[in-house]
């Protein structure tokens, strides 16, 4: 049994391109956005992994809290 045409990955990208073209009223800007998106996702994943590594290695210091009253009053 074949998958319906709407379930194929290529059609999803085409639909995404059509929607972005309509939103930005440009033919080239959606291509730029779609090309940059994987790089931003990879960067977000790497920074998330690095932050977790710092936290478990003990290099992360939580913010210091005190019970003293703030000179600006309570908020």
C-alpha positions in Angstrom: 0.0 0.0 0.0 1.4 3.4 -1.0 1.5 6.4 1.4 -0.8 9.2 0.5 0.8 12.1 -1.3 0.4 14.5 1.7 2.5 12.1 3.9 5.6 12.3 1.8 8.4 14.5 3.2 8.9 16.5 0.0 5.3 17.6 0.0 5.6 18.9 3.5 8.6 21.0 2.5 6.7 22.3 -0.5 3.8 23.3 1.7 6.1 25.0 4.1 7.7 26.9 1.3 4.3 28.0 0.0 3.2 29.2 3.4 6.4 31.1 4.0 6.2 32.6 0.5 2.7 33.8 1.3 3.7 35.2 4.7 6.8 37.1 3.5 5.6 38.0 0.0 8.9 36.9 -1.4 10.2 34.0 -3.5 13.8 34.0 -2.2 13.4 34.7 1.6 11.7 31.4 2.3 14.5 29.5 0.7 17.1 31.4 2.9 15.0 30.7 6.0 14.6 27.0 5.2 18.3 26.7 4.5 19.3 28.3 7.8 16.9 26.4 10.0 18.9 23.1 10.3 22.0 25.0 11.4 20.1 26.9 14.1 18.7 23.6 15.4 22.1 22.0 15.5 23.5 25.1 17.4 20.7 25.0 19.9 21.2 21.3 20.5 25.0 21.7 21.0 24.5 24.6 23.4 21.9 22.6 25.3 24.3 19.7 25.6 27.2 22.0 26.7 25.1 23.7 29.3 24.1 20.3 30.7 27.8 19.2 30.7 28.8 22.3 32.7 26.0 21.8 35.2 27.0 18.2 35.9 30.7 18.9 36.0 30.2 21.4 38.9 31.2 24.5 36.9 27.7 25.9 37.1 27.1 28.1 40.2 23.5 28.8 41.0 22.5 32.4 41.8 23.4 33.5 45.3 20.3 34.2 47.5 20.2 36.0 50.8 17.5 36.7 53.3 18.6 40.3 53.7 16.1 43.0 52.7 16.8 44.7 49.4 17.7 48.4 49.5 14.9 48.9 46.9 12.2 47.3 49.1 10.4 44.1 48.5 9.0 43.3 45.1 
